Amino acid sequence: MSTKSAPLYGTKVSNTQTDKLPLLQWIWSSWLNGVVVAFGLAGAAGYILSKLMPRGPVDAPQTLIMMVICLTIGILAGLALPSRWRVLLVVLAHIAAYEIGRMGAVGPTVDLPRFDSTYGILALVLGRGFQAIFGLLPLAYGASLGGRISRHLMSGAAPVARTPVAGWVLPALVGIALIALALWVALPASTPPILAENGKPLPGSIAELATVSLGGKNQSIMIRGHSVENPVLLYLSGGPGQTDLPYTRVLFEDLEKDFIIVGWDQRGSGKSYAALDPVSTLTLDQAISDTIELADYLRARFDEEKVYLLGESWGSTLGVLAAQRQPDRFYAFIGSGQMVSQRETDRQLYKDVLDLASQTGDEALAQQMHAYGEPPYEDLLAYPFVMEQYEKLYKPHTPPQAYIERGMAADLGPWGIKASEYSLVEKVNVLRAALDMFSVMYPQIQGVDFRNDVPSLDVPVYILDGEAELTSRRDLALEWYAQLQAPLKHLYSFENSAHSTAFEQFEAFHQILLETILPETYPGL
């Protein structure tokens, strides 16, 4: 006995399920009607989401909202278009509308895809790839379900009754996977408590992740210390676009006994990636203002007259400029991996990499550098390519064993993304920010040169100098330090350190803080 299925379009379907749904009857009466409705739904959702989330979802709430919206729109579009091509057509309509709607967004993860470099592919994966998982996958799944339901409604049979159990296995598994993914997204980040010898949280200690509004944008900080009565040390991470929250927790663990250590994901970085848009607010002047506003927040919260400021790499640039603008907020400035002139450093690095290519006979490296041309580079992906050469340019050195052992024991993963301080979406943001925030901020600091711009500072200055540092950085730092006028200044050089001296020499840094910096600058000692 054979059966003949009802045509999909062009025939009025009469059954008790569809007679009560005249809109569906009208949509199914013409293939064109179904296409218009499905495309309209998918396109409208794509365009609206592009305006609300031009970089895709950037935090857990946005990610869950996108999943729900895309799943719902997918089901509705699938109901309107029970064609075997429904999933592809709905997804394409959504992508086209989304890309058109966010054309003003700036940064490697939203720019046109590039396949000519590792970082171009990485940007594609972090941007559109991440969005595909949390937007296009629910959309496609919803369209498939909607189409399945519509075909059964048109045939007059109940979906479950007509479809064999095996036919629902794959959809059920995908649905379970999406639910599990949503639960993973919803898991909050945390920082471990500071424990006493009995294994319980230390009384009077503080270990928290917090959100503060700086310059009208929510930004994330991590606060850790054995006592809220201790002085505050504000750490500014490098980049621009880098986040070091887990590294400060692991490597400054001993400092937590004597200081309140505050790590900050700057505007557009890591946990504060959402503050990157609109990019017009991400300026050097705003970054300096944010730093001072955060210092004021910490001074008020912990009842401190001033705070200590520690800057690493780009953070040393930001720290010097903040201390120059508002010296009354800071007991002292401490520079690690001290930067002086990004442009001059990049120019020297260009020459150093070409020399390296000549010495090693690496013609491909030389050709690539000549293709980029002298900095500042028009192609911003040239900068991470040059960064890949740093390890070959550092002077041979062996960091302290304590630094190596503590880092290995922490098992933080690349860029620290395995750390508990980041939720699932924030783990992706750690990498997205390293590309997008850098692309916005780095061109703005090309004109900074402390040899001309900062001849003096009205705060004590302490520089942690790595003797194995790139000469393109170290020579400028030593030159600036020699001419700098400050109430107090000290230079501490370490043979077995390169750029991240405060981290690499965390034990010696702790000793310097206790034996020199605190006695010289902290009132009451």
VEXRONU-653090 format. One line per field, with one value per residue (C-alpha): residue number from 1; residue in three letters; x, y, z. Coordinates in steps of 0.1 Angstrom, whole numbers, plus 5000, padded with zeros to 4 digits. Layout:
N
pos: [NUM, ...]
code: [ala, ...]
xx: [X, ...]
yy: [Y, ...]
zz: [Z, ...]
This chain:
525
pos: [1, 2, 3, 4, 5, 6, 7, 8, 9, 10, 11, 12, 13, 14, 15, 16, 17, 18, 19, 20, 21, 22, 23, 24, 25, 26, 27, 28, 29, 30, 31, 32, 33, 34, 35, 36, 37, 38, 39, 40, 41, 42, 43, 44, 45, 46, 47, 48, 49, 50, 51, 52, 53, 54, 55, 56, 57, 58, 59, 60, 61, 62, 63, 64, 65, 66, 67, 68, 69, 70, 71, 72, 73, 74, 75, 76, 77, 78, 79, 80, 81, 82, 83, 84, 85, 86, 87, 88, 89, 90, 91, 92, 93, 94, 95, 96, 97, 98, 99, 100, 101, 102, 103, 104, 105, 106, 107, 108, 109, 110, 111, 112, 113, 114, 115, 116, 117, 118, 119, 120, 121, 122, 123, 124, 125, 126, 127, 128, 129, 130, 131, 132, 133, 134, 135, 136, 137, 138, 139, 140, 141, 142, 143, 144, 145, 146, 147, 148, 149, 150, 151, 152, 153, 154, 155, 156, 157, 158, 159, 160, 161, 162, 163, 164, 165, 166, 167, 168, 169, 170, 171, 172, 173, 174, 175, 176, 177, 178, 179, 180, 181, 182, 183, 184, 185, 186, 187, 188, 189, 190, 191, 192, 193, 194, 195, 196, 197, 198, 199, 200, 201, 202, 203, 204, 205, 206, 207, 208, 209, 210, 211, 212, 213, 214, 215, 216, 217, 218, 219, 220, 221, 222, 223, 224, 225, 226, 227, 228, 229, 230, 231, 232, 233, 234, 235, 236, 237, 238, 239, 240, 241, 242, 243, 244, 245, 246, 247, 248, 249, 250, 251, 252, 253, 254, 255, 256, 257, 258, 259, 260, 261, 262, 263, 264, 265, 266, 267, 268, 269, 270, 271, 272, 273, 274, 275, 276, 277, 278, 279, 280, 281, 282, 283, 284, 285, 286, 287, 288, 289, 290, 291, 292, 293, 294, 295, 296, 297, 298, 299, 300, 301, 302, 303, 304, 305, 306, 307, 308, 309, 310, 311, 312, 313, 314, 315, 316, 317, 318, 319, 320, 321, 322, 323, 324, 325, 326, 327, 328, 329, 330, 331, 332, 333, 334, 335, 336, 337, 338, 339, 340, 341, 342, 343, 344, 345, 346, 347, 348, 349, 350, 351, 352, 353, 354, 355, 356, 357, 358, 359, 360, 361, 362, 363, 364, 365, 366, 367, 368, 369, 370, 371, 372, 373, 374, 375, 376, 377, 378, 379, 380, 381, 382, 383, 384, 385, 386, 387, 388, 389, 390, 391, 392, 393, 394, 395, 396, 397, 398, 399, 400, 401, 402, 403, 404, 405, 406, 407, 408, 409, 410, 411, 412, 413, 414, 415, 416, 417, 418, 419, 420, 421, 422, 423, 424, 425, 426, 427, 428, 429, 430, 431, 432, 433, 434, 435, 436, 437, 438, 439, 440, 441, 442, 443, 444, 445, 446, 447, 448, 449, 450, 451, 452, 453, 454, 455, 456, 457, 458, 459, 460, 461, 462, 463, 464, 465, 466, 467, 468, 469, 470, 471, 472, 473, 474, 475, 476, 477, 478, 479, 480, 481, 482, 483, 484, 485, 486, 487, 488, 489, 490, 491, 492, 493, 494, 495, 496, 497, 498, 499, 500, 501, 502, 503, 504, 505, 506, 507, 508, 509, 510, 511, 512, 513, 514, 515, 516, 517, 518, 519, 520, 521, 522, 523, 524, 525]
code: [met, ser, thr, lys, ser, ala, pro, leu, tyr, gly, thr, lys, val, ser, asn, thr, gln, thr, asp, lys, leu, pro, leu, leu, gln, trp, ile, trp, ser, ser, trp, leu, asn, gly, val, val, val, ala, phe, gly, leu, ala, gly, ala, ala, gly, tyr, ile, leu, ser, lys, leu, met, pro, arg, gly, pro, val, asp, ala, pro, gln, thr, leu, ile, met, met, val, ile, cys, leu, thr, ile, gly, ile, leu, ala, gly, leu, ala, leu, pro, ser, arg, trp, arg, val, leu, leu, val, val, leu, ala, his, ile, ala, ala, tyr, glu, ile, gly, arg, met, gly, ala, val, gly, pro, thr, val, asp, leu, pro, arg, phe, asp, ser, thr, tyr, gly, ile, leu, ala, leu, val, leu, gly, arg, gly, phe, gln, ala, ile, phe, gly, leu, leu, pro, leu, ala, tyr, gly, ala, ser, leu, gly, gly, arg, ile, ser, arg, his, leu, met, ser, gly, ala, ala, pro, val, ala, arg, thr, pro, val, ala, gly, trp, val, leu, pro, ala, leu, val, gly, ile, ala, leu, ile, ala, leu, ala, leu, trp, val, ala, leu, pro, ala, ser, thr, pro, pro, ile, leu, ala, glu, asn, gly, lys, pro, leu, pro, gly, ser, ile, ala, glu, leu, ala, thr, val, ser, leu, gly, gly, lys, asn, gln, ser, ile, met, ile, arg, gly, his, ser, val, glu, asn, pro, val, leu, leu, tyr, leu, ser, gly, gly, pro, gly, gln, thr, asp, leu, pro, tyr, thr, arg, val, leu, phe, glu, asp, leu, glu, lys, asp, phe, ile, ile, val, gly, trp, asp, gln, arg, gly, ser, gly, lys, ser, tyr, ala, ala, leu, asp, pro, val, ser, thr, leu, thr, leu, asp, gln, ala, ile, ser, asp, thr, ile, glu, leu, ala, asp, tyr, leu, arg, ala, arg, phe, asp, glu, glu, lys, val, tyr, leu, leu, gly, glu, ser, trp, gly, ser, thr, leu, gly, val, leu, ala, ala, gln, arg, gln, pro, asp, arg, phe, tyr, ala, phe, ile, gly, ser, gly, gln, met, val, ser, gln, arg, glu, thr, asp, arg, gln, leu, tyr, lys, asp, val, leu, asp, leu, ala, ser, gln, thr, gly, asp, glu, ala, leu, ala, gln, gln, met, his, ala, tyr, gly, glu, pro, pro, tyr, glu, asp, leu, leu, ala, tyr, pro, phe, val, met, glu, gln, tyr, glu, lys, leu, tyr, lys, pro, his, thr, pro, pro, gln, ala, tyr, ile, glu, arg, gly, met, ala, ala, asp, leu, gly, pro, trp, gly, ile, lys, ala, ser, glu, tyr, ser, leu, val, glu, lys, val, asn, val, leu, arg, ala, ala, leu, asp, met, phe, ser, val, met, tyr, pro, gln, ile, gln, gly, val, asp, phe, arg, asn, asp, val, pro, ser, leu, asp, val, pro, val, tyr, ile, leu, asp, gly, glu, ala, glu, leu, thr, ser, arg, arg, asp, leu, ala, leu, glu, trp, tyr, ala, gln, leu, gln, ala, pro, leu, lys, his, leu, tyr, ser, phe, glu, asn, ser, ala, his, ser, thr, ala, phe, glu, gln, phe, glu, ala, phe, his, gln, ile, leu, leu, glu, thr, ile, leu, pro, glu, thr, tyr, pro, gly, leu]
xx: [5000, 5015, 5009, 5012, 5024, 5007, 5024, 5043, 5030, 5001, 4974, 4950, 4956, 4924, 4927, 4917, 4953, 4958, 4922, 4927, 4959, 4949, 4983, 5001, 4976, 4985, 5022, 5021, 4999, 5029, 5067, 5073, 5052, 5073, 5106, 5096, 5084, 5114, 5139, 5121, 5123, 5159, 5171, 5153, 5167, 5202, 5200, 5186, 5212, 5240, 5230, 5227, 5258, 5281, 5309, 5286, 5277, 5304, 5291, 5270, 5236, 5241, 5251, 5221, 5198, 5213, 5208, 5171, 5163, 5181, 5164, 5130, 5135, 5148, 5117, 5093, 5113, 5113, 5075, 5072, 5096, 5093, 5117, 5147, 5168, 5153, 5183, 5208, 5185, 5176, 5212, 5224, 5197, 5207, 5244, 5238, 5217, 5240, 5271, 5253, 5241, 5275, 5295, 5307, 5324, 5362, 5388, 5403, 5375, 5348, 5368, 5367, 5380, 5417, 5434, 5469, 5481, 5477, 5463, 5438, 5424, 5424, 5404, 5379, 5375, 5372, 5348, 5325, 5333, 5322, 5291, 5283, 5283, 5260, 5239, 5239, 5238, 5206, 5192, 5199, 5186, 5154, 5149, 5152, 5127, 5103, 5105, 5099, 5069, 5055, 5058, 5039, 5012, 5007, 5005, 4979, 4998, 5013, 5051, 5059, 5034, 5046, 5083, 5101, 5119, 5153, 5144, 5144, 5176, 5199, 5177, 5174, 5212, 5217, 5191, 5208, 5241, 5227, 5212, 5245, 5263, 5239, 5245, 5282, 5278, 5258, 5285, 5299, 5336, 5353, 5386, 5396, 5394, 5425, 5428, 5440, 5461, 5429, 5418, 5390, 5388, 5412, 5392, 5396, 5409, 5394, 5392, 5366, 5358, 5340, 5325, 5330, 5318, 5347, 5341, 5305, 5315, 5314, 5349, 5361, 5386, 5400, 5408, 5429, 5446, 5451, 5438, 5418, 5439, 5470, 5481, 5467, 5488, 5470, 5484, 5481, 5485, 5502, 5490, 5471, 5443, 5460, 5445, 5467, 5442, 5452, 5489, 5487, 5468, 5494, 5527, 5517, 5503, 5530, 5524, 5488, 5501, 5513, 5492, 5457, 5465, 5441, 5441, 5421, 5408, 5410, 5383, 5380, 5402, 5394, 5364, 5358, 5357, 5321, 5333, 5351, 5320, 5315, 5352, 5350, 5352, 5384, 5410, 5444, 5429, 5400, 5423, 5442, 5410, 5398, 5430, 5427, 5390, 5398, 5425, 5399, 5375, 5401, 5412, 5377, 5368, 5399, 5403, 5437, 5452, 5469, 5476, 5507, 5508, 5525, 5526, 5537, 5547, 5518, 5506, 5539, 5530, 5495, 5509, 5534, 5508, 5483, 5510, 5520, 5484, 5474, 5504, 5485, 5467, 5498, 5524, 5548, 5550, 5567, 5576, 5582, 5590, 5591, 5581, 5592, 5584, 5564, 5572, 5609, 5609, 5590, 5614, 5644, 5626, 5620, 5657, 5665, 5641, 5657, 5691, 5679, 5666, 5700, 5720, 5698, 5693, 5656, 5646, 5608, 5611, 5630, 5604, 5575, 5591, 5598, 5562, 5550, 5573, 5587, 5565, 5540, 5525, 5495, 5486, 5480, 5484, 5521, 5526, 5517, 5538, 5568, 5560, 5565, 5602, 5607, 5620, 5647, 5658, 5659, 5693, 5699, 5686, 5671, 5642, 5642, 5632, 5605, 5588, 5590, 5576, 5548, 5537, 5537, 5518, 5491, 5484, 5467, 5469, 5477, 5469, 5456, 5423, 5420, 5418, 5386, 5386, 5371, 5337, 5333, 5326, 5353, 5379, 5371, 5372, 5407, 5418, 5394, 5405, 5442, 5434, 5405, 5415, 5451, 5440, 5421, 5445, 5480, 5478, 5469, 5501, 5525, 5532, 5541, 5578, 5586, 5620, 5602, 5568, 5577, 5610, 5598, 5573, 5561, 5560, 5588, 5597, 5610, 5620, 5624, 5649, 5655, 5690, 5678, 5651, 5650, 5675, 5649, 5630, 5657, 5680, 5651, 5640, 5676, 5679, 5646, 5654, 5688, 5672, 5640, 5636, 5616, 5614, 5630, 5640, 5656, 5666, 5668, 5685, 5681, 5703, 5679, 5649, 5635, 5603, 5580, 5604, 5578, 5565, 5598, 5614, 5583, 5603, 5629, 5601, 5584, 5616, 5621, 5585, 5590, 5626, 5627, 5595, 5572, 5597, 5604, 5569, 5542, 5532, 5535, 5563]
yy: [5000, 5033, 5068, 5101, 5131, 5165, 5191, 5217, 5249, 5260, 5237, 5247, 5224, 5216, 5200, 5210, 5222, 5246, 5259, 5277, 5293, 5315, 5332, 5299, 5290, 5322, 5317, 5281, 5290, 5303, 5295, 5332, 5341, 5317, 5330, 5366, 5359, 5337, 5362, 5391, 5374, 5363, 5396, 5418, 5398, 5400, 5437, 5445, 5423, 5439, 5473, 5460, 5437, 5449, 5426, 5397, 5389, 5403, 5390, 5362, 5380, 5391, 5356, 5340, 5367, 5360, 5323, 5327, 5352, 5333, 5300, 5317, 5334, 5302, 5283, 5310, 5312, 5274, 5273, 5298, 5280, 5242, 5239, 5215, 5246, 5265, 5263, 5276, 5303, 5316, 5316, 5334, 5361, 5366, 5368, 5393, 5416, 5413, 5422, 5452, 5465, 5465, 5480, 5508, 5485, 5486, 5459, 5427, 5405, 5425, 5436, 5417, 5382, 5377, 5344, 5357, 5355, 5334, 5364, 5371, 5335, 5339, 5371, 5353, 5325, 5348, 5371, 5354, 5319, 5327, 5344, 5314, 5291, 5312, 5328, 5308, 5274, 5281, 5298, 5268, 5244, 5265, 5266, 5229, 5223, 5249, 5233, 5199, 5211, 5229, 5199, 5178, 5205, 5206, 5169, 5169, 5145, 5151, 5154, 5129, 5104, 5105, 5107, 5075, 5078, 5076, 5107, 5127, 5115, 5139, 5170, 5160, 5156, 5190, 5206, 5191, 5204, 5239, 5238, 5226, 5254, 5279, 5266, 5269, 5305, 5313, 5300, 5331, 5339, 5340, 5345, 5320, 5332, 5338, 5309, 5307, 5278, 5259, 5260, 5285, 5320, 5343, 5367, 5403, 5393, 5404, 5384, 5396, 5405, 5438, 5461, 5498, 5526, 5546, 5573, 5561, 5525, 5494, 5479, 5450, 5449, 5421, 5430, 5407, 5412, 5397, 5428, 5458, 5480, 5476, 5501, 5497, 5487, 5493, 5472, 5484, 5456, 5458, 5455, 5477, 5451, 5426, 5413, 5399, 5392, 5356, 5364, 5390, 5365, 5338, 5358, 5385, 5360, 5369, 5407, 5402, 5398, 5435, 5452, 5452, 5441, 5455, 5442, 5461, 5451, 5484, 5497, 5473, 5446, 5411, 5413, 5449, 5441, 5453, 5489, 5489, 5502, 5528, 5530, 5568, 5567, 5547, 5574, 5579, 5608, 5587, 5559, 5583, 5597, 5561, 5554, 5584, 5577, 5542, 5555, 5578, 5549, 5528, 5557, 5563, 5526, 5518, 5551, 5558, 5591, 5578, 5545, 5529, 5526, 5497, 5497, 5469, 5476, 5497, 5500, 5518, 5543, 5548, 5549, 5576, 5598, 5593, 5602, 5632, 5645, 5639, 5632, 5638, 5605, 5583, 5575, 5564, 5551, 5517, 5508, 5473, 5467, 5505, 5520, 5555, 5559, 5532, 5547, 5548, 5513, 5499, 5516, 5500, 5466, 5468, 5471, 5444, 5419, 5426, 5420, 5388, 5377, 5385, 5367, 5336, 5336, 5337, 5353, 5348, 5368, 5396, 5396, 5399, 5428, 5446, 5440, 5456, 5486, 5508, 5515, 5527, 5499, 5505, 5468, 5465, 5427, 5434, 5442, 5407, 5392, 5413, 5402, 5366, 5375, 5388, 5356, 5355, 5390, 5388, 5383, 5348, 5346, 5322, 5335, 5326, 5291, 5303, 5322, 5291, 5267, 5290, 5295, 5258, 5249, 5275, 5260, 5291, 5282, 5305, 5342, 5329, 5318, 5287, 5309, 5310, 5348, 5345, 5331, 5313, 5344, 5364, 5337, 5345, 5382, 5379, 5371, 5393, 5424, 5416, 5423, 5448, 5470, 5471, 5481, 5511, 5523, 5516, 5541, 5568, 5564, 5567, 5603, 5597, 5601, 5606, 5620, 5651, 5648, 5638, 5654, 5653, 5637, 5649, 5614, 5590, 5567, 5532, 5513, 5475, 5470, 5436, 5434, 5409, 5432, 5442, 5469, 5488, 5492, 5492, 5518, 5543, 5535, 5540, 5573, 5586, 5576, 5593, 5626, 5623, 5647, 5633, 5637, 5602, 5577, 5543, 5518, 5481, 5460, 5422, 5401, 5372, 5393, 5406, 5425, 5413, 5421, 5426, 5391, 5374, 5388, 5388, 5378, 5405, 5430, 5421, 5428, 5461, 5472, 5463, 5475, 5506, 5518, 5516, 5532, 5560, 5568, 5555, 5578, 5564, 5539]
zz: [5000, 4989, 5001, 4982, 5001, 4997, 4976, 4996, 4979, 4957, 4972, 4999, 5028, 5047, 5082, 5116, 5124, 5096, 5091, 5124, 5111, 5081, 5080, 5075, 5049, 5030, 5034, 5022, 4992, 4974, 4975, 4970, 5001, 5022, 5009, 5016, 5051, 5060, 5045, 5062, 5096, 5093, 5077, 5102, 5132, 5116, 5111, 5146, 5163, 5143, 5157, 5192, 5190, 5162, 5174, 5181, 5217, 5240, 5274, 5288, 5288, 5251, 5242, 5257, 5242, 5208, 5212, 5221, 5194, 5167, 5178, 5178, 5145, 5130, 5140, 5126, 5094, 5091, 5095, 5067, 5044, 5046, 5016, 5018, 5013, 5042, 5065, 5040, 5028, 5063, 5074, 5043, 5047, 5083, 5076, 5048, 5069, 5099, 5078, 5062, 5096, 5113, 5085, 5108, 5133, 5134, 5142, 5128, 5141, 5122, 5092, 5059, 5064, 5056, 5049, 5042, 5078, 5109, 5127, 5100, 5103, 5141, 5138, 5116, 5141, 5171, 5154, 5129, 5141, 5176, 5163, 5141, 5171, 5193, 5165, 5133, 5149, 5169, 5138, 5116, 5143, 5147, 5109, 5107, 5135, 5121, 5086, 5101, 5120, 5090, 5067, 5092, 5097, 5059, 5057, 5085, 5108, 5142, 5139, 5166, 5154, 5118, 5123, 5135, 5168, 5150, 5131, 5163, 5177, 5159, 5166, 5202, 5205, 5189, 5212, 5243, 5231, 5227, 5262, 5276, 5258, 5272, 5307, 5302, 5290, 5321, 5345, 5363, 5366, 5400, 5417, 5444, 5480, 5501, 5525, 5560, 5573, 5582, 5546, 5552, 5538, 5557, 5580, 5569, 5535, 5502, 5469, 5445, 5409, 5407, 5380, 5382, 5360, 5346, 5321, 5317, 5308, 5330, 5334, 5354, 5382, 5405, 5441, 5463, 5496, 5531, 5547, 5536, 5558, 5536, 5509, 5474, 5444, 5411, 5382, 5346, 5321, 5287, 5252, 5244, 5248, 5272, 5304, 5332, 5360, 5365, 5363, 5390, 5412, 5407, 5406, 5431, 5456, 5482, 5476, 5487, 5523, 5523, 5496, 5482, 5446, 5420, 5385, 5359, 5325, 5308, 5285, 5256, 5271, 5285, 5308, 5297, 5260, 5258, 5265, 5232, 5214, 5203, 5195, 5194, 5233, 5233, 5231, 5249, 5268, 5280, 5290, 5312, 5327, 5334, 5352, 5374, 5381, 5391, 5414, 5430, 5434, 5452, 5474, 5485, 5490, 5511, 5527, 5513, 5505, 5474, 5456, 5441, 5404, 5386, 5348, 5325, 5289, 5275, 5311, 5318, 5291, 5306, 5341, 5334, 5316, 5345, 5371, 5350, 5348, 5384, 5406, 5438, 5434, 5435, 5461, 5434, 5399, 5392, 5356, 5343, 5307, 5305, 5272, 5261, 5224, 5206, 5172, 5177, 5192, 5162, 5138, 5155, 5157, 5119, 5114, 5140, 5123, 5089, 5105, 5120, 5086, 5070, 5097, 5096, 5058, 5062, 5029, 5035, 5067, 5049, 5021, 5045, 5064, 5031, 5021, 5053, 5049, 5076, 5106, 5116, 5096, 5075, 5079, 5117, 5115, 5109, 5145, 5159, 5131, 5144, 5179, 5169, 5163, 5199, 5213, 5187, 5195, 5233, 5248, 5262, 5298, 5323, 5344, 5381, 5388, 5411, 5382, 5360, 5387, 5398, 5362, 5354, 5386, 5379, 5344, 5332, 5295, 5266, 5275, 5308, 5293, 5315, 5346, 5367, 5364, 5329, 5320, 5287, 5266, 5284, 5275, 5239, 5247, 5260, 5225, 5207, 5227, 5220, 5183, 5183, 5212, 5200, 5165, 5180, 5206, 5192, 5164, 5189, 5209, 5180, 5188, 5224, 5233, 5270, 5261, 5249, 5266, 5301, 5312, 5348, 5372, 5405, 5420, 5430, 5401, 5403, 5372, 5370, 5342, 5324, 5310, 5284, 5272, 5235, 5229, 5209, 5242, 5269, 5253, 5252, 5288, 5301, 5281, 5295, 5330, 5330, 5321, 5341, 5370, 5400, 5438, 5441, 5414, 5415, 5387, 5395, 5368, 5366, 5344, 5340, 5330, 5297, 5293, 5322, 5350, 5377, 5370, 5363, 5394, 5416, 5447, 5443, 5435, 5467, 5486, 5469, 5478, 5514, 5519, 5497, 5481, 5512, 5536, 5512, 5502, 5525, 5554, 5589, 5582]
